Amino acid sequence: MTHPPRVRGVKGARRNDGAVVSLARALSKLGFCSRTQAEALIAEGRVRVDGHVVRHATVRIDPRRARIAVDDQPVAAERKVYLMLNKPRGLVTTRDDPQQRGTVYDCLTGLDLPFVSPVGRLDKASEGLLLLTNDTRWAQRILDPASNVEKVYHVQIDRMADDTLFDRLETGMVLEGERLATKSARLLRAGTHNAWLEVVLSEGKNRQIRRLLAACGADVMRLVRIEVGGLQLGDLPRGAVRLLRPEEKALLDVPDRRTSRNRQAVERQRTI
């Protein structure tokens, strides 16, 4: 069995500080391409690290120290970009879709942007606020369940809503071995045969709201995410994208718990 070669970019790096990553992930973190695209480039022999061709995507390097080049062109860290998109219904949250469906990247066509990735997902039938960025650590902190970043949805269902429905949503239930619950749910408005709900989640599990409502005997007619961590969709037109303003990004600047733990450990050492 062959093993990935050692690469100079990893020499002397601390492996527990989060800086040393696989080469494929390094290209993604630098905003050059997706991890899947990076794996293909590496397999094709188009990536060099410190002047040497590397064909193993799992080789671990420190992108702050290693010299990475693709097709003999140096790869440098792109500027950090933070975007909000009003995702239209019918688009999938991926860059390349095997079924050739429209993707959220269709909304970015013609824009001068580095490679960005969605922060979490909205399924094809869902719409509303979707964040995109090339700052992977920022995205990971937002998605970390321990960060408790709230997400607010407006949901239209095909039946009337009552206290029993809201109690079941908030109490939660185990579906397919996974415990699901909303942080809160309330009635927004009711029609003759349907109702609009406001649902708040503090975690993101696959099709969480749809699965919960289906278990309660309600089908989702529309699902719109209107807010993430205090950042509101507002009047951004459907399909439009814009940069976050500094004060908007600040709303989502979740503390890095790993950095905080390291800082606390250093402080404890100083007091010993």
Order of alpha helices (4+ residues) and beta strands (2+ residues): beta-alpha-alpha-beta-beta-beta-beta-beta-beta-beta-beta-alpha-beta-alpha-beta-beta-beta-beta-alpha-beta-beta-beta-alpha-alpha
